[in-house]
């Protein structure tokens, strides 16, 4: 019997050990199940968040598409307005260029008329000055001729007989 007791005690000890291992296994299993249930809750929450984010992204994509279309329309309008302003500016530039050309032409004609008047006045003054210079040259030659005659007479007179 003692051998049976020992075997029985050994069997009981082994069974107790197996029960503890089974108990540990189920404890770990319960912990893992709890963790998995929490993870599934988190995954469900994350799934809902992802759905919400996906919906927001879709709405944002729709808004972006709408804004792109608006921007394209605005760009067309701006291009049309810019083209109108270019045409208007070109027409204004041509008009100003013509007016400027006419103003320059009128001023050039006025300047040429004034220059013609000044040229006539200068010609008259130059003619008058030429006449005066000619008269002075004639007087110079008369005086030089008179001086030559006086010198010739003075050289040919016997001065010793006069005094």
Rosetta blueprint (number, residue, H / E / L):
1 X L
2 X H
3 X H
4 X H
5 X H
6 X H
7 X H
8 X H
9 X H
10 X H
11 X H
12 X H
13 X H
14 X H
15 X H
16 X H
17 X H
18 X H
19 X H
20 X H
21 X H
22 X H
23 X H
24 X H
25 X H
26 X H
27 X H
28 X H
29 X H
30 X H
31 X H
32 X H
33 X H
34 X H
35 X H
36 X H
37 X H
38 X H
39 X H
40 X H
41 X H
42 X H
43 X H
44 X H
45 X H
46 X H
47 X H
48 X H
49 X H
50 X H
51 X H
52 X H
53 X H
54 X H
55 X H
56 X H
57 X H
58 X H
59 X H
60 X H
61 X H
62 X H
63 X H
64 X H
65 X H
66 X H
67 X H
68 X H
69 X H
70 X H
71 X H
72 X H
73 X H
74 X H
75 X H
76 X H
77 X H
78 X H
79 X H
80 X H
81 X H
82 X H
83 X H
84 X H
85 X H
86 X H
87 X H
88 X H
89 X H
90 X H
91 X H
92 X H
93 X H
94 X H
95 X H
96 X H
97 X H
98 X H
99 X H
100 X H
101 X H
102 X H
103 X H
104 X H
105 X H
106 X H
107 X H
108 X H
109 X H
110 X H
111 X H
112 X H
113 X H
114 X H
115 X H
116 X H
117 X H
118 X H
119 X H
120 X H
121 X H
122 X H
123 X H
124 X H
125 X H
126 X H
127 X H
128 X H
129 X H
130 X H
131 X H
132 X H
133 X H
134 X H
135 X H
136 X H
137 X H
138 X H
139 X H
140 X H
141 X H
142 X H
143 X H
144 X H
145 X H
146 X H
147 X H
148 X H
149 X H
150 X H
151 X H
152 X H
153 X H
154 X H
155 X H
156 X H
157 X L
158 X L
159 X H
160 X H
161 X H
162 X H
163 X L
